Every structure is written in C-alpha cells, then in structure tokens.
Amino acid sequence: MKKVRSINKGVLKTSDSIDLDILTDYLNNLDLTKEENLNFWLYCSISMKTGLRSVDILELKVSSVIVSERKFKLREKKTGKLVEAPIFSNVLDKIEFSREYVIFNNKYKTLVSLMTINRRLKEIYKDSGLQVSSHSIRKATAKKVYEKSGNNIIKAMIFLNHSSPVMTKNYLGITKDEKMELYSYL
C-alpha cells in the first residue's frame, strides 16, 4: 500500500481549498475489484477531471460516452447547457459498457445516490484531516483550473459552465485578504 499524504494543520472546512493530489492518493489505494469502490472511484475520477456537478456525474449514461473520441457529451441538468469533456483512458477502461449508466449499483439495481457518495467520501478521507464532500471536489477542481490558467476567472467560469464571474468567484473562495493583496499590484 502506498503512503498517503495527509494534512497536519488541523481540519479543513469543505469550503477551504482541497489539494486534488491528496484526494488522488487516497483513491489510488482503493481495491477496485469491489463494486462499491469502483463506483466511488469512477465518480471521484470523473469529478476531479471535469468539475461536473454531482447530479450530472451520477446520471451519466454510457451512451453519452464516445469511445472513438475519448470524450462524453451530456446536457447539464441544472443549466440545460451542452457539455463535452474528455474522458481519460484510465476511466474509460473501467466503464462497463453493457450497463445503461456509468455509475450503477448492480446489487440494488439502481443509480448510486449522492448521499452514498458523500458517506463514502467521509469514510475514505476520515484519516486525512479533510472534510471532503462531492461539492468540495467541484470547488477544488475549479480552484486548480483557476490557478493553472493564471488566475483567469473567465476561463474558470467557462470551465464550470457558470453564467457569471461572481458565481465562480464564490466557488474559488476569494477572501478579503486576497482582495487587499490585489491593491498592492497598483
């Protein structure tokens, strides 16, 4: 088993920035031969690479996956906007194409619920010092895109399919201290 990084600065709130690399370390230690772990891994992997909302990931149909182009297309439930995003080979290799949904509970013949995902997040990351939720993964993904794009809020907004930079700013958690720092640039 690989050594997993942890946070020693106390417990972070879900609204604080969460390092996606730490989340990935925990995911890489899951036994993917167990269906509940595989579903959880698929959910987190897709979430961390796309920034999609939970409802869109949990209702993602296999028919939305275009294998030849290594991407998927879907219409966001909340906004109705069309989304095309890449699907990476490690995720593509784990999709069961005989099913209707990418993430499906065969035992109960139902979609995996958001409550189940959040319960598993709490369980998996309990020793990390992080309070991880499905929404905090989306926020962490947004923060990484924002930082990697040179703090370009418009690019982060487009990535998240938000309708305004103000909404994206809230996701990024830009604080008063960060705003005060901006004055030093003048």
N, C-alpha and C positions, 0 to 999 in steps of 0.2 A: 504494500500500500504506500502511495506517495505521501510525503509530508505535505500538509496543507497549511498555507499561510493563515494567520489569524490576526485579529485586531486587539491590541493591548491597551488602547486608550479609553476603555470603557465601552458601554453600549451605545451604538449609533441609533438615532431615530430613523424611521423609514424615510423621512424626508431628507435626511443627510445623504451626501454623496456616497455611493457604494461602489467599490472597485470591482469591475466586471471580471478581472483576472482572478480575484479571490473566489468569486462565485463559480468560475470555471474550474478552479482547482477542486472544489467540493464535488462538482458534477462529474469530473473525471474519475472520481473514486467510487461511483455507483456501480453496482452489479447490474448490467443491462440485460441479463438473462431473465430478470424478474420483470414482468409486465408493468407493474406499478412504477418501477424505477425507469423503465424505458419511456413510458408515457410522460413522466416527470422530466426526464432528460430532454425529450423532444420539445416539450413545452418551453423549458428554460433556454434551450439552444436556439429555437426559433425566436423567442422573445429578445434574447441578447443580440441577435444578428439583424433584427428587423425593427425593433421598437414598436411592434404592433400592440394594440390593446388586447387584453386577455380574451375578451369575447370573440375576437376575430381569430385568434390562435386556436381556441378550444373548439370553434366551429369550422375550422379549415378542412375543406373536403379534399380528398385525394384527387378528385377530378380537376381541382384547381392547380395541381402541380403539373408543370410542363417539363417533363424529364429531359427532352432533347435540348431545351434551352436553359436547363438548370435554374428555373425560376417558378414562381407561382403568381397567379392573378386572383384577386378577390375584390369584392366590394365591401368596404368597411360598413359595419352595422350601424355605428353611431353617426357617421357623416354621409354615408352613401357614396363616398369617393372611391374610384377605382385605384387599387394598389397593385403594383408589380414589384416584386422583390426577388433577389437571388436566393436560391436555396442551395446550401453548401453540400458537397458530396458526402461528408460525414453524417449529415441529417438525411439526405436522400437515400443513403444506403440502409437506413433504419426504418424507413416508411414501409408499411405493409400495404401494398397496392391492391390487395384483394378486399380491403375494407372500404367503407364509404368515407370515413373521417380519418385524418392523420392521427389524431389522439382519440382513442376509443377504449372503453373498458369492456373487454370481452367477457369477463366474469359476470357482470351485471347487464350486459348488452345495452349500454348507454354511453353518452358522452361523459367525459371526465368533468366534474364541476369545478368552478373557481374556488369553492370552499375546500375541496380536496387538494387543489394545487397549493393554496395558502397554508393549509395544515402541513403539507409535505415540506414546503419552504421553511416553516418554523422548525420542523423536526430535523431536517438536513443541516440547517445552519445554526442550530442551538448552541454549539460549542465555538462558534466563530466570533461571538461578540457582536454580531449583526442582527438587526431585526429586519429581515427580508420579507417583502410581500411581492405579489405579482405586479403591483403598481410601481414599487420601488425599482424593479428591474427596468421597466419602461423609462423611468426617470434617470436611472444610471446610464442607460443607453443614450438618451438624449444628451446628457452631460458629456459623454465621450465624443459624440458627433460634434457637439458644440466646440469642445476643446480642440479636437483634431482638425476642425475647419477654420482654426484661427479665431475662435470666439465669434463666429458669424451666426448671429441669431436667425437670420433669414434662412440660411441653409438648414439649421436645426429645425426651424418651423416647417420647412418643406418636407424634411425627412419624416417628421411626426404627423404630417397632414393637418397641422393646426391652421386655423383661419386668421390668426393674428400673432404678431411677435410678443404681445403682452401675455398671452396664454403660454407661449413657450418660455418666456422669462420666468413665469411661476414654476414651471417644471424644472427649470435649471436652478431655482433657489437662489437667484442673485440677491444678496443681502445688502443692508445699509452700508456695512463696512466696504464691500466690494464697490458700491456706488461711490463712496467717499474716495476710494483709491482712484477712480476714474478722473476725479478733479486734478490729481497730480499729473495727469498727462497734458494738461494745458499750460 
